[in-house]
Amino acid sequence: MTWYALQLKPAQGDRALANLQNQDIACFYPKIQVEKVRAGKRTKKLEPLFPGYLFVNLEQTDPMWAKLRYTRGVLRVVSFANKPAAIADGVIQKIKDGMDTVQKQGGLKPGAAVQLTEGAFDGINAVFQAYDGEERAIVLINFMQKQQRVKVPVSAIRP
Protein backbone atom coordinates (compact mmCIF):
# COMPACT_ATOMS: atom_id res chain seq x y z
CA MET A 1 0.00 0.00 0.00
CA THR A 2 1.10 3.55 -0.70
CA TRP A 3 0.39 6.86 1.00
CA TYR A 4 -1.48 9.66 -0.76
CA ALA A 5 -2.41 13.19 0.31
CA LEU A 6 -5.97 14.47 0.44
CA GLN A 7 -6.81 18.16 0.42
CA LEU A 8 -9.50 18.99 2.95
CA LYS A 9 -12.29 21.50 3.00
CA PRO A 10 -11.51 24.48 5.26
CA ALA A 11 -11.74 23.66 8.99
CA GLN A 12 -13.04 20.12 8.34
CA GLY A 13 -9.97 18.00 9.04
CA ASP A 14 -11.40 16.19 12.06
CA ARG A 15 -14.67 15.57 10.22
CA ALA A 16 -12.86 14.11 7.21
CA LEU A 17 -10.68 11.94 9.47
CA ALA A 18 -13.71 10.53 11.29
CA ASN A 19 -15.55 9.80 8.06
CA LEU A 20 -12.53 8.12 6.46
CA GLN A 21 -11.92 5.99 9.55
CA ASN A 22 -15.61 4.95 9.52
CA GLN A 23 -14.93 3.58 6.02
CA ASP A 24 -11.92 1.59 7.36
CA ILE A 25 -9.37 3.64 5.43
CA ALA A 26 -5.94 3.90 7.08
CA CYS A 27 -5.32 7.60 7.77
CA PHE A 28 -2.56 9.77 9.16
CA TYR A 29 -3.53 13.28 10.31
CA PRO A 30 -0.51 14.62 12.19
CA LYS A 31 -1.19 17.19 14.90
CA ILE A 32 1.18 18.98 17.23
CA GLN A 33 0.58 20.93 20.39
CA VAL A 34 1.32 24.63 19.95
CA GLU A 35 1.32 27.43 22.46
CA LYS A 36 -0.39 30.67 21.53
CA VAL A 37 -0.88 33.92 23.35
CA ARG A 38 -4.47 35.14 23.36
CA ALA A 39 -5.63 38.10 25.40
CA GLY A 40 -2.31 38.04 27.24
CA LYS A 41 -2.66 34.37 28.29
CA ARG A 42 -0.59 31.47 27.01
CA THR A 43 -2.79 28.57 25.88
CA LYS A 44 -1.95 25.17 24.41
CA LYS A 45 -3.88 23.78 21.48
CA LEU A 46 -3.55 20.83 19.09
CA GLU A 47 -3.21 21.99 15.49
CA PRO A 48 -2.60 20.06 12.25
CA LEU A 49 1.02 19.84 11.19
CA PHE A 50 -0.12 20.29 7.58
CA PRO A 51 -3.26 22.46 7.70
CA GLY A 52 -5.74 21.43 5.05
CA TYR A 53 -4.20 18.01 4.31
CA LEU A 54 -4.25 14.44 5.60
CA PHE A 55 -2.72 11.22 4.34
CA VAL A 56 -4.40 7.93 3.41
CA ASN A 57 -2.83 4.53 2.81
CA LEU A 58 -4.46 2.68 -0.11
CA GLU A 59 -3.68 0.32 -2.97
CA GLN A 60 -4.28 1.81 -6.41
CA THR A 61 -6.76 -0.98 -7.15
CA ASP A 62 -8.74 -0.41 -3.94
CA PRO A 63 -12.45 0.29 -4.63
CA MET A 64 -12.42 2.97 -1.90
CA TRP A 65 -10.85 5.45 -4.35
CA ALA A 66 -14.31 6.15 -5.76
CA LYS A 67 -15.59 7.10 -2.30
CA LEU A 68 -12.72 9.41 -1.33
CA ARG A 69 -13.89 12.43 -3.29
CA TYR A 70 -17.40 12.18 -1.87
CA THR A 71 -16.36 11.76 1.76
CA ARG A 72 -17.53 14.66 3.92
CA GLY A 73 -14.67 17.04 4.64
CA VAL A 74 -12.53 15.93 1.68
CA LEU A 75 -12.07 18.41 -1.14
CA ARG A 76 -9.89 16.38 -3.52
CA VAL A 77 -7.05 13.89 -3.91
CA VAL A 78 -3.75 15.68 -4.49
CA SER A 79 -2.69 14.67 -7.97
CA PHE A 80 -0.46 15.63 -10.87
CA ALA A 81 -1.41 14.98 -14.51
CA ASN A 82 -4.63 13.34 -13.27
CA LYS A 83 -2.67 10.72 -11.28
CA PRO A 84 -2.72 10.66 -7.48
CA ALA A 85 0.65 11.78 -6.13
CA ALA A 86 2.21 8.91 -4.19
CA ILE A 87 4.19 9.64 -1.04
CA ALA A 88 7.00 7.30 -0.06
CA ASP A 89 6.60 5.32 3.18
CA GLY A 90 9.95 6.72 4.34
CA VAL A 91 8.62 10.29 4.20
CA ILE A 92 5.59 9.43 6.33
CA GLN A 93 7.80 7.52 8.77
CA LYS A 94 10.13 10.52 9.14
CA ILE A 95 7.13 12.74 9.90
CA LYS A 96 5.94 10.25 12.54
CA ASP A 97 9.42 10.03 14.08
CA GLY A 98 9.75 13.81 14.11
CA MET A 99 6.37 14.16 15.82
CA ASP A 100 7.43 11.67 18.52
CA THR A 101 10.51 13.79 19.22
CA VAL A 102 8.51 17.04 19.39
CA GLN A 103 5.92 15.51 21.73
CA LYS A 104 8.59 14.13 24.06
CA GLN A 105 10.32 17.51 24.31
CA GLY A 106 7.06 19.35 25.03
CA GLY A 107 8.65 22.79 24.88
CA LEU A 108 11.31 24.28 27.11
CA LYS A 109 10.94 24.26 30.86
CA PRO A 110 12.36 26.99 33.14
CA GLY A 111 15.90 26.11 34.17
CA ALA A 112 16.67 24.14 30.99
CA ALA A 113 20.17 24.55 29.57
CA VAL A 114 20.10 26.07 26.07
CA GLN A 115 22.54 27.41 23.54
CA LEU A 116 22.00 30.62 21.62
CA THR A 117 22.44 30.23 17.86
CA GLU A 118 21.98 33.73 16.39
CA GLY A 119 23.09 37.31 16.74
CA ALA A 120 25.63 38.76 19.15
CA PHE A 121 25.22 35.84 21.57
CA ASP A 122 25.83 33.10 18.98
CA GLY A 123 27.39 30.03 20.62
CA ILE A 124 26.83 31.20 24.22
CA ASN A 125 25.31 28.78 26.73
CA ALA A 126 22.35 30.10 28.68
CA VAL A 127 19.55 29.03 31.00
CA PHE A 128 15.97 29.27 29.74
CA GLN A 129 13.77 31.29 32.09
CA ALA A 130 10.41 31.95 30.40
CA TYR A 131 8.59 32.66 27.16
CA ASP A 132 7.88 36.31 26.40
CA GLY A 133 5.07 36.21 23.88
CA GLU A 134 4.90 33.85 20.91
CA GLU A 135 8.24 34.65 19.31
CA ARG A 136 10.56 35.70 22.14
CA ALA A 137 12.08 34.07 25.20
CA ILE A 138 13.90 35.28 28.28
CA VAL A 139 17.21 33.55 29.02
CA LEU A 140 19.91 34.05 31.62
CA ILE A 141 23.51 34.40 30.44
CA ASN A 142 26.67 34.75 32.53
CA PHE A 143 28.23 38.11 31.70
CA MET A 144 30.80 39.95 33.82
CA GLN A 145 30.44 37.41 36.64
CA LYS A 146 26.72 38.07 36.93
CA GLN A 147 23.63 36.47 35.42
CA GLN A 148 21.94 38.82 32.98
CA ARG A 149 18.38 38.49 31.65
CA VAL A 150 18.27 38.74 27.88
CA LYS A 151 15.28 38.58 25.51
CA VAL A 152 16.00 36.60 22.34
CA PRO A 153 13.93 35.15 19.47
CA VAL A 154 12.67 31.61 20.21
CA SER A 155 14.20 30.56 16.88
CA ALA A 156 17.65 31.49 18.26
CA ILE A 157 17.47 28.92 21.08
CA ARG A 158 18.62 25.32 20.84
CA PRO A 159 18.30 22.84 23.77
Steps between C-alpha positions, in 0.01 A plus 500: 500500500610855430429831670313780324407853607144628513416869498231583753221751505578798726477418873370146435807288570357319802173438316681354199718283726197359682316427177802332340561287809131396497568363150801301634755705307843526665562870569776717639403851615802634688432757771737679733440695816574870456500780751329824407451825682141622501384796704832494684465133605707210372280210387584160353307361207533205261534616140561307176862478394386545139186717512252397235654158426495143629653178374332171407657160440337315208578264214440649156252221426302557821129570431503768773657748255154570359372595846787731597383802304149475642604458863383790716786738572714389204546748218718297262784251461830679442606399152723596210405435136178336624696238699495494880837612635656213694698573815781266598460302824835640616367857486197414713721309744733800537200722576381251764848478654533878503162535671606251770808712570300825517241347734767362733673838525174684572659844485766649723463498875642773728854412603577303182850541358493652150744634247446821308544461124454850353611858535754645741459208742561226241656193664444617860348258751204632695220393732142524374280702735164566331318571176429865424219490248483264203834580340732605783652337806682621808831327574770550760860535382816535709656836417757684712464246782128566529191340349331735256144467367489525123201484263572302183293355213374146574653395167845593638482243782615140476468252793 
